[in-house]
């Protein structure tokens, strides 16, 4: 009787630990494990949500941060990629001041402005837009972003080596 009880308890413990390892935990698993540049989350139904941490670009007068979010099922991106970006500047800009944004020569839809607020001494303008899977794959060698404001003010934001590595990792999806 005691041997049977020990066997049952041992079997239950083994089953418990085996079931814990079947489902990837939040922050890991999927096509690539999470790393310095992104975090992945298991969504169920063989889907993973990937969030690429903000990638920083700088100019003399402002900075720009870009992050990406998308869902993959197996080895394919399910839908378009959500691109969020923040323009951080000392100048106050109005909602319609941003006229265009380019990743090197690739034009990106401006998208929807989420907010425009003062944070400390700087203004932060936050936008969200969708980009195609095909366009996102061309970002591997892009290290500059060009924004046009008010039809005449053009600002070039340059990425660091770390930004290039992050974009290279992103384009691998």
Secondary structure, DSSP 8 states (H G I E B T S, - for coil): -HHHHHHHHHHHHHHHHHHHHHS--TT--SSS---SSEEEEEEETTEEEEEEEEEEEE-SSEEEEEEEEEEEETTEE-S-EEEEEEEEESS---TT-EEEEEETTEEE---EEEEEEEETTEEEEEEEEEE-HHHHGGGGG--EEEEEETTTEEEEEEE-HHHHHHHHHHHT-
